[in-house]
Amino acid sequence: MRKKNRSFLLMSLVAASLLVRVFTLVQAQSSPAPAAKATKCRLHVKVDVLAGT
């Protein structure tokens, strides 16, 4: 493999990796975390139990 082709392949892989990371970050920020929803629900259940309802 020529050095020129190897450099092009490496740069292509780096660019693809960065694009995947950016896409993943955007998706993660646009949707709320499921763990936060579960914690919120548990908190409401605890409050209802303490209030006696």
CYANA upper distance limits for C-alpha pairs under 8 A (distance plus 0.5 A):
  1 MET  CA      5 ASN  CA      7.20
  1 MET  CA      6 ARG  CA      7.18
  2 ARG  CA      6 ARG  CA      6.72
  3 LYS  CA      7 SER  CA      6.66
  4 LYS  CA      8 PHE  CA      6.84
  5 ASN  CA      9 LEU  CA      6.63
  6 ARG  CA     10 LEU  CA      6.65
  7 SER  CA     11 MET  CA      6.64
  8 PHE  CA     12 SER  CA      6.60
  9 LEU  CA     13 LEU  CA      6.73
 10 LEU  CA     14 VAL  CA      6.74
 11 MET  CA     15 ALA  CA      6.61
 12 SER  CA     16 ALA  CA      6.62
 13 LEU  CA     17 SER  CA      6.58
 14 VAL  CA     18 LEU  CA      6.76
 15 ALA  CA     19 LEU  CA      6.75
 16 ALA  CA     20 VAL  CA      6.75
 17 SER  CA     21 ARG  CA      6.78
 18 LEU  CA     22 VAL  CA      6.69
 19 LEU  CA     23 PHE  CA      6.62
 20 VAL  CA     24 THR  CA      6.59
 21 ARG  CA     25 LEU  CA      6.67
 22 VAL  CA     26 VAL  CA      6.69
 23 PHE  CA     27 GLN  CA      6.71
 24 THR  CA     28 ALA  CA      6.61
 25 LEU  CA     29 GLN  CA      6.67
 26 VAL  CA     30 SER  CA      6.66
 27 GLN  CA     31 SER  CA      6.96
 28 ALA  CA     32 PRO  CA      7.83
 28 ALA  CA     33 ALA  CA      8.17
 32 PRO  CA     36 ALA  CA      7.93
 32 PRO  CA     37 LYS  CA      8.29
 33 ALA  CA     37 LYS  CA      7.32
 34 PRO  CA     38 ALA  CA      6.84
 35 ALA  CA     39 THR  CA      6.69
 36 ALA  CA     40 LYS  CA      6.65
 37 LYS  CA     41 CYS  CA      6.79
 38 ALA  CA     42 ARG  CA      6.75
 39 THR  CA     43 LEU  CA      6.66
 40 LYS  CA     44 HIS  CA      6.94
 41 CYS  CA     45 VAL  CA      6.84
 42 ARG  CA     46 LYS  CA      6.70
 43 LEU  CA     47 VAL  CA      6.74
 44 HIS  CA     48 ASP  CA      6.65
 45 VAL  CA     49 VAL  CA      6.65
 46 LYS  CA     50 LEU  CA      6.62
 47 VAL  CA     51 ALA  CA      6.57
 48 ASP  CA     52 GLY  CA      6.68
 48 ASP  CA     53 THR  CA      5.86
 49 VAL  CA     53 THR  CA      6.56
